[in-house]
Amino acid sequence: MGYLGEEIRKLGFGLMRLPKKGDAIDVGQVKEMVDLFMEAGFTYFDTAWAYAGSEDAIRQALVERYPRERFQLATKNAAWIDCKTKEEACAQFDTSLARTGAGYFDFYLLHNLGEGRTRYFDEYDMWNWVQEKKKAGLIRHVGFSFHSTPEELDALLNAHPEMEFVQLQINYADWDNPAIQSRGCYEVARKHRKPVIIMEPVKGGMLATPPDSVEKLLKAAEPDNSVASWAVRFAADLEGVITVLSGMSNVEQMQDNLSYMKSFQGLTDSQKKILGQAQEELQKIPLIPCTSCNYCAKVCPQGIGISGSFTAMNYLTLYRDPAAARHQEDWLVNGHGRKHADECIQCGKCEEVCPQHIEIRDQLMKVSERLLHR
């Protein structure tokens, strides 16, 4: 029996990265994945208004094929995406209801709060609006997903104690990562006694193919288990967790997750020790020692997204995935209204205020050469 009176097991089906057939979602394969998931006794599905095609696909694969009381469906409202009025933001809810055909949502989230995105939910009074939907029986549980600092999360939960749960990015690689601060955000949620839904336990697939030293360590400990299984189990072992979302993209990934989560009872002491060693191996890899304090951003005359550029560069170093690193750079720099590394004028003001004494100008040149190819 899970939190909030819902019977939920520790694995949730994240619907952000569904399998494709050409440019369209492969609904046939999604149906097969849904059937395997449900047959194994799991019931939690997570989509969002902003996940292209996902809400339609889950209507066809789940809602139209199973009794409504047999599953929990979560979706999200992204008021910060192209919404100039409260009416436009609220209309996302009606669109989600129509796409999913679900009748109501078991869990409804204000999507991706933190930094400049929170102000849209404040300005449009989405906090009271979502409570009205709950009173009308169209939502059972209200919460929000969050990507920012523990301090900002603490302020949000102080301001909105009515929120029933939070959804956080948590994985063993980001646990003490100063750019993500998984541990800090988790501890804030626990302080406020809010149940946690975990997203990105495998870090968008990165921890399925971690650095060689980490992969060798995990495979030596459990040759028959996938490397990704360690990441999901790390998250599922934490106290106060409703469920761990895995963004499965094919039947094989579904089968792998079910193989170890069907009977998951928690990590042993020896498994926790192995994961601690994996974290130590990650810390040995030389990275740009940026803590995202953003003192540099306050003095940069060009408005360069310095910390975002460095986070993306560290992605490339750790996971050797240029496409994923470029995606990070685009989101953390362009997506936050900052300029790219190649627009640096080499003035050096940033280096004068950097507490970590990073050679910022040289590092920005490397970002430009290796990620931007400019």
N, C-alpha and C positions, 0 to 999 in steps of 0.2 A: 504494500500500500504506500503510495507516494505522498507527496505534500499536497496541500490545498484540497484534500478530499478526493483526489483523482488517483485511480489505480494506474500507475505509470512505472514501467521498468526502465532501467538505466541507459538504454540505447534508444535514441530518437533518429528518425529518418529526415535528414536535412535535404531540402528539395531545391537547392541553389545550383547544383552541378549535375543535373539529370543527363542521361545518355542522349546523344544526338544521332539522327539519321540525316546526313546532309546538314542543312541549317535548321531543321525542325527537331523538336524533342521526339525521341523514339518511344511513343506511348506504349507500344507493345512490350518493350523491354521494361518500362516502368511498371506495367501491370504485373509482370513476372516478379519483379523486385518487391512490389507491394504484397503479393501473395506469400512470398517467402517470409517477409517481415511479420505479417499477421499470423501466419501458421506457427511461427516461433514464439508467439505470445506478446509481441511488441505492438504498441498502439499509437505512438506519438509521431505526428508529421508536422514539419515546419516549412512554411512557404512565406512569400511576401508579395505585396503588390508590385514591388520593383523587380522581382525575378521574372524575366521575360518568358512567358509561356508556361511557367510553373503552376500557377493557379488553375489554368485550363487543364493541364495534364493531370493534376491530382483529382480533379473532378471526374475525368474519364477513368482513371486507374483505380481510384479509391471510393469517392463519394457515391458514384453511380453503381458501385458493385458490392458495397458492404453496408449493413445497417448502421445508421448514424451513431447509435449508442456504443458501437464497438471500437471507436477510435477517437483520439483527440487531435484536432486540427488547429494549428497556430498560423496566424499571418500577421503582417506588420503594416504600419502606416508611416510613410516617409514624407512628412509635410514639407521637408526642405527641398524636395525635387520638383521644380517647375510649378510651385504653388504660390500664387500671388495674393490669394484670399483664403479666409477660413473655409469658405464654401468649396473651393477647389481641393483643399486638404481633406475635408470631411468626405468628399465624393469618392476618395480612394476606398473607403469602407464599402460603399454600395457596389463599386466595381469589383471588389474582392468577393463580396457575397454572390454577385451574379456569375463571376468566373468559376468559383468553386461549387456553387449550388449547395453549400453546406447548411444553409438555414441559420446557423449561428457559429460563432467561433469559441472554442474551449479556452484558448489563450490568444489575447490580442496585444500586440506590442507597439509602442511608439518606437520607431525604428532608428537605430544608430544615433543616439543622443551623445552629446559631447561637443566641445569646442563651439564653433559658430552655428551648428545645426540645432542646438537646443532652443535658440531664440524663436524659431518658427512655431514650436509647440507652445511656447509661452505667449507669443503674440496672438496666436489663433485660439488660445484657451482650450487646447486639445486635452488638457488634464481633466477639466470638468466635462467636456464633451464625451470623453471615453467612459466616464462614470455614468453618464446618462444612457449610453448604449448598454452598459451593464445592467442598469435598473430596468431597461426595456427587455432584458432577456436575450439580447443579441450577442452578448459576450459573457463568458463565465468568469474568467480571470484576466486581470489587467496588469501589465508590467511594461518594461522597456528593455531594449538592447542598448549596449553602451560601449563606446570606444574612446576612452580618454583617461584622465588621471584619477587616482584614488581620491584626491582632494575634491575634484569636481563631482565624483560619484557620491561622496559623503554629503556635499551640499545639496545635491538633487534629492537624496533620500531624506534629508532633514526637511526639505521644502515639501516633499510629497510622500509622507509616510503611508498614504493610502495605496501606493503601488504594492502589489502582492508578491512580485518576484522580479529578478533582474536576469538578463542574459549577457554573459561575459565571455570574452576571448580568453581561454585558459588552455595551456598545454605545457609540457615539461620544458620546452625550449624557451618559452616566454615567461616562465614562472618568476624569474628575477631579472628579466630583460628590462632595462630602464626605459626603453621606448614604448613598451607595452604595459609593464607593471601588473602582470596577471595576479601575482600573490597579493599585492597591495589592494587591488580592486576586490578580489575574493574576500580578503579580511574585512574590508569595509562592509560588504554585503552581509557577512556573518555578524558583524557588530550590530547591524540594524535588524538582524534576525530575518533576513529576506532569503527565501529559497533561491537557488541559482540554477539556471539552465546554461550549459556550457556549449559554446560554439568554437569552431576552429581547433578541435582537440588535436588534429593532425596537421594543423597550420596550412590549410589549403592543399594538403597532399605532400607538403615538404617533408614531414616526418615519416612518410612512407619510404623516402629515399634520403635519409640524413647523411651527414658527412661519413666518410668511410670508417673512421675510428669508432663512431657511435654505432654504425650498422654492424661492424664486426663484434662489438661488445654484446649487443642484444642477440645476435644470431648464435653466438657462442653459448649464451645462457639458455636460450630456448630455440634450438634449431628448427623445430616444427611449427613455430608460431611466426606470423608475419611481423615485420618491424613495426608496421602501423599499429598492430594490436597493443603494443606497449604504450603508445600515446593515448589511445582511447581508454585503456585501463587506468592509466595515471589519473585522468580526469574523473572517471567513474568512481574512483576510490575516495575522492574528497567528500567530507561531510557536508550535509545540507544541499546536496545536488539533486534536483528533480530528475533530470535526464541529460545525456551527453549526445549532442547532435553530430552525426557523421554524414557529410555530404557525399553519399555514395553515387558513383557515376556509371556503374555497370553491375551485372548479376554477380560477377566474381567478387567484387568488393563487398556486396551484400552477404554473400555466402561466407566470406572470411570474417566479417564482423559478427555474424550470428554464431559462428563456430566457437568463439570464446566468450561472447556476452550472454549466451543463453543460460549458462550456469555460473556467471560471475558472482563471486562472493567477497571480493576485495583482494587487495594485494597482500602477499606474504612479506615478512620482514626482509627475506632475501631478495625478493623482487624490488622492493623499495630501495634496497642498497644498490642494485644494478642500475636503477633509474637515476639514483644520485651520482653514480659513476658516469652515466651518460651525460648528465648535466655538467659534470666536471670536464668531460672531454670537449663539450661545446665551448666551455669557457677558455680552453687552451688555444682555440683557433684565433689568430690575430685579427681583430676587428677594429674599426674606427671607434674609439672610446667615447662616443657621443652619448650623453644622458638625456638629450632632448630638453634641456633647461631653457633653450631658445633665447639666451642672452644675446647671442649673435644676431638673431632675427630683429632684435630691437634696435640695433645700430646699423644694420645693413642698408645702405642708401638705395640699393637695387631691389630690395624685397626678395632676395633669393631664399628658396626653401631649403635651407642648409641642413637642418636635422632630418627632414624627409629624404633628402638626397643621400645622406649618410646611412639612414635605415635601409634604403633600397640597395645601396652598395654592400652593406653587410649581408643582406639576403643573397646577393650574388656570390659572395665569398663562402657563405655557409652551405648553400643548397645548389649552387652551380646551375641555376635555372635563369637564364637571361630574360626570358619572356615574363616570368613571375616578378623578377626584379624591376623590369620596366613598368609593369603594371603597378607595382608599389610606388615607384617614382612618380608616375602620372597622378596617382590618387593623392599621395602625401604632398606633392608640390603643386601641380596644376589644379588638382581638386580642392586645394585649400587656398587658392588665389595667390600663390607665390610664383616667382619666376624660376626658370631652370638654371642649373649650374653653369651652363655656357654663357650666361649673361653676367657673370661675375666680372667686375672691373679691377680686381686685384688691389683694392685700396687697403686691405689689412685691418680695418676697424674691428672686424669680427674676432680676429686673433687676439686683440688687445683685451677683450672681455671674456674669452673662453676659459672657464674654470679648469677644463681638462687639458689645456695647452695644446690643442690640436692644431696642426698645420693646415688650417682650413682651406687656404687658397690652393695648395697642392692637391688636397683631397678632392676639391671641386673640379679640378682639371681632370683627375682620374675618372670621376663620375661622368664628365662630359665625353671623355674618350671611350670608356668601356660600356656605358649604358646609353648615352645619347648618340654616340658615333659622330660627334661634331668636332 
